[in-house]
Structures are given as structure tokens and as C-alpha cells.
């Protein structure tokens, strides 16, 4: 049995927009949570005269990454500016203890939403879209 990972490092790299390394990745330290939704999938193909499914079709595509980020006076990343400037970047996540590393390519900021509550929790929710990914 291996160790259970309790930490994942997240990096953003504005110099890497396709496979391979780029201009230098920034380790983000103010991200509360990350959720990745891979929108590729498999669908069942039906055909006349075939009982049940005739096969599978693997869909191409990327997905969505949703972040919860602590709002600060001087943020690590100016997410609204990245969205407004239509920047393209690579997003990387790696589990501790040399765990799996996944790169998400051709990322862009889709939306930036904010929330606040009566206990002083001020957060931004950022939705990123990516075109492809690979795990190493």
C-alpha cells in the first residue's frame, strides 16, 4: 500500500501553451480547492438491425477546471485581467511524493465569480476551460 496524498501542487505557466515545458511555472499558494471535469467521454453507437449497441464512439475535447481562490489586495494572479486579455496558458497539478502529474493545455479563463459571507470569507470562483490534457 502506498501513502495517501494530502497535498497537490498547482502551477500556472503562461509560456507553455502546447506540450512540453515553457517559460517557467508559478506555484500557486492561495487556491483553496480545484475541481477538474473532463468533458471527453464515450457514447454508445446504435445501428439499425443491431440489438443493443453497435459500438462505442470516443469523443474528443477538453474540459473545465473550477478553482476557489482566496481574494487578496494583491492577488497571485489577476484572474479578471487574464480573462479580459484572453491569455492562453498551461495548468499543471502534481500530487506530493512524486505522485501523478497532469498537464492541461490551451487553458483560458471562462468566468470569474466572487462570493463573500458574514464570517469574512471572501473568495473568487474561477472557471478555466482546457482543450487537452495528459498525465505523466
C-alpha positions in Angstrom: 0.0 0.0 0.0 1.2 3.5 -0.8 0.9 6.6 1.2 -2.3 8.7 0.9 -1.6 12.0 -0.6 -2.7 15.0 1.3 -1.2 17.8 -0.9 -1.3 18.7 -4.5 0.8 21.4 -6.0 -0.8 23.6 -8.7 1.2 25.6 -11.3 0.3 28.1 -14.0 2.6 28.7 -16.9 1.9 31.5 -19.4 4.9 30.4 -21.5 3.7 26.8 -22.1 0.7 26.7 -24.4 1.3 23.3 -26.0 3.0 20.0 -25.0 6.4 20.4 -23.2 7.8 22.9 -20.9 7.6 26.6 -21.2 8.7 29.9 -19.7 8.6 28.9 -16.0 5.7 27.8 -13.9 4.4 29.8 -11.0 3.4 27.7 -7.9 0.1 29.0 -6.7 -0.4 29.2 -2.9 -3.8 30.8 -2.5 -6.0 28.2 -4.1 -8.5 26.7 -1.7 -9.9 24.0 -4.0 -9.6 22.7 -7.5 -12.2 20.5 -9.4 -11.4 19.1 -12.8 -14.2 17.9 -15.1 -13.0 16.0 -18.2 -15.7 16.6 -20.8 -14.4 13.9 -23.2 -16.5 10.8 -23.0 -17.7 7.7 -24.6 -21.1 7.2 -26.1 -22.9 4.1 -27.3 -23.5 4.0 -31.1 -26.7 2.4 -32.2 -27.4 0.8 -35.6 -30.5 -0.5 -37.4 -30.7 -4.3 -37.1 -28.3 -4.5 -34.1 -29.7 -5.5 -30.8 -28.2 -3.3 -28.1 -25.3 -1.1 -29.0 -23.2 -1.4 -32.2 -20.1 0.0 -30.6 -18.5 3.0 -28.9 -17.6 6.4 -30.1 -14.9 8.2 -28.1 -15.5 12.0 -28.0 -12.7 14.4 -28.4 -12.4 17.6 -26.4 -11.1 19.1 -23.2 -12.8 20.1 -20.1 -13.3 22.5 -17.2 -11.3 23.3 -14.1 -13.0 25.2 -11.3 -10.9 27.0 -8.7 -11.8 28.6 -5.4 -9.2 31.3 -4.7 -8.8 33.5 -1.7 -9.4 37.1 -2.6 -6.5 39.4 -1.7 -5.4 43.0 -2.0 -2.6 41.9 -4.4 -3.6 38.6 -5.8 -1.1 35.9 -7.0 -2.9 36.0 -10.4 -5.1 38.9 -11.6 -7.8 36.4 -12.9 -10.1 39.1 -14.4 -7.2 40.6 -16.3 -6.2 37.2 -17.6 -9.8 36.7 -18.7 -10.0 40.1 -20.3 -6.7 39.8 -22.1 -7.8 36.3 -23.4 -4.5 34.8 -22.2 -3.7 31.2 -23.0 -1.7 29.1 -20.6 -0.9 25.6 -19.2 -2.2 24.5 -15.9 -0.4 21.7 -14.0 -1.3 19.6 -11.0 1.1 17.2 -9.2 0.4 15.1 -6.1 3.0 15.1 -3.4 5.6 12.2 -3.1 6.3 12.2 -6.8 2.7 11.4 -7.5 0.9 11.7 -10.8 1.4 14.9 -12.7 -1.3 16.2 -15.1 -0.9 19.0 -17.6 -3.8 20.8 -19.0 -3.0 22.6 -22.3 -4.5 25.6 -24.1 -6.3 26.9 -20.9 -8.2 30.1 -20.8 -10.3 31.8 -18.1 -14.0 31.5 -18.9 -15.6 33.2 -15.8 -14.6 34.9 -12.6 -17.3 35.0 -9.9 -17.0 36.4 -6.4 -18.5 35.5 -3.1 -18.5 36.9 0.5 -20.1 35.8 3.7 -20.8 37.3 7.1 -17.7 35.5 8.6 -15.2 37.3 6.4 -14.7 34.6 3.8 -14.1 36.4 0.5 -13.5 34.1 -2.4 -13.3 34.1 -6.2 -14.5 31.2 -8.2 -12.6 30.9 -11.4 -13.7 28.6 -14.3 -11.0 27.6 -16.7 -11.5 25.8 -20.0 -8.8 23.5 -21.4 -8.5 21.8 -24.8 -6.4 18.8 -24.0 -4.6 17.1 -21.1 -2.0 14.4 -20.4 -0.9 12.6 -17.3 2.7 11.6 -16.6 
